[in-house]
Amino acid sequence: MIPMSRIILISLIALTACDRGTKVFWGLPAQRVTVNTMTFDVRVGPIYVETLRQNFIAIARLSDIAPNAQIAARQVTGCSKLTLSPASDPSVQYFKIDC
C-alpha cells in the first residue's frame, strides 16, 4: 500500500508541471494573455510561438480555439503573419513566425 504522503507529493509534482509548456519551450518565460474568455500562456521561440490554453472548455475543438490563440500570439510577438502548425491540438497550439 502506498502512503498518503507519497500520493500527495506525486500529485503536487504532476500539477506543477502542467503549465511549463512543452519540452522545447520549457526554458522560455511565459506571458499570460486573455482573448475572448480564453486564457493562454504564450512562449516565443526563435521559429515558433507556443500558446498553451489555461482554462477549461467542455468540448474543445481546435477550430474554435486557434483563432483566439493566434490573436494572443500576435499580441505577444507583434507579428501579424503566424501560420498554425499541424502539430497543434486544442490544448497546445504552435504558430510559425513568418516576420
C-alpha positions as CSV (number, residue, x, y, z in Angstrom):
1,M,0.0,0.0,0.0
2,I,1.3,3.5,-0.9
3,P,1.4,6.0,1.9
4,M,-0.9,9.0,1.5
5,S,2.0,11.4,1.8
6,R,3.6,9.9,-1.4
7,I,0.3,10.2,-3.3
8,I,0.0,13.9,-2.3
9,L,3.6,14.6,-3.3
10,I,3.3,12.9,-6.7
11,S,0.1,14.8,-7.3
12,L,1.7,18.1,-6.5
13,I,4.6,17.4,-8.7
14,A,2.3,16.5,-11.6
15,L,0.2,19.6,-11.1
16,T,3.2,22.0,-11.1
17,A,4.3,20.5,-14.5
18,C,1.0,21.3,-16.2
19,D,1.8,24.8,-17.2
20,R,5.5,24.5,-18.0
21,G,4.9,24.3,-21.7
22,T,6.2,21.6,-24.0
23,K,9.8,20.4,-23.8
24,V,11.1,22.7,-26.5
25,F,9.7,25.8,-24.7
26,W,10.5,24.9,-21.0
27,G,13.3,27.4,-20.5
28,L,11.3,30.3,-22.1
29,P,9.3,32.7,-20.0
30,A,5.5,32.7,-20.5
31,Q,3.3,35.7,-20.9
32,R,-0.3,35.2,-19.9
33,V,-2.9,36.6,-22.3
34,T,-6.7,36.5,-22.3
35,V,-8.6,36.7,-25.5
36,N,-12.4,36.4,-25.6
37,T,-12.6,34.5,-22.3
38,M,-9.8,32.1,-23.3
39,T,-6.5,32.4,-21.3
40,F,-3.2,31.3,-22.9
41,D,0.4,31.2,-21.7
42,V,2.4,32.3,-24.7
43,R,6.1,31.4,-25.2
44,V,8.1,32.8,-28.0
45,G,10.9,30.7,-29.6
46,P,13.2,31.7,-32.5
47,I,11.0,30.0,-35.1
48,Y,7.7,29.1,-33.4
49,V,5.3,30.5,-30.8
50,E,3.6,28.2,-28.4
51,T,0.2,29.0,-26.9
52,L,-0.9,26.8,-24.0
53,R,-4.6,27.1,-23.2
54,Q,-5.1,27.5,-19.4
55,N,-8.8,27.5,-19.0
56,F,-11.3,24.6,-19.2
57,I,-13.5,24.2,-22.2
58,A,-16.0,21.3,-22.2
59,I,-15.9,20.5,-25.9
60,A,-12.6,21.9,-27.1
61,R,-12.1,22.0,-30.8
62,L,-9.0,23.4,-32.4
63,S,-11.1,25.2,-35.0
64,D,-12.7,27.2,-32.1
65,I,-9.6,27.8,-30.1
66,A,-6.9,28.5,-32.8
67,P,-8.2,32.0,-33.8
68,N,-8.1,33.2,-30.2
69,A,-4.7,31.6,-29.7
70,Q,-3.4,33.3,-32.9
71,I,-4.6,36.7,-31.5
72,A,-2.8,36.0,-28.2
73,A,0.4,35.1,-30.1
74,R,0.1,38.2,-32.2
75,Q,-0.2,40.4,-29.1
76,V,2.9,39.0,-27.6
77,T,5.1,38.8,-30.7
78,G,3.9,41.8,-32.6
79,C,4.0,39.7,-35.8
80,S,0.9,39.6,-37.9
81,K,1.9,36.7,-40.1
82,L,1.7,33.5,-38.0
83,T,0.9,30.1,-39.5
84,L,-0.8,27.4,-37.4
85,S,1.3,24.2,-37.3
86,P,-0.4,20.8,-38.0
87,A,1.2,19.6,-34.7
88,S,-1.3,21.8,-32.8
89,D,-4.2,20.5,-30.7
90,P,-7.0,22.1,-28.6
91,S,-4.7,22.4,-25.5
92,V,-1.4,23.5,-27.2
93,Q,-1.1,25.5,-30.4
94,Y,2.1,26.2,-32.4
95,F,2.4,29.0,-34.8
96,K,5.3,29.5,-37.2
97,I,6.7,33.0,-37.1
98,D,6.8,34.5,-40.6
99,C,8.0,38.0,-39.9
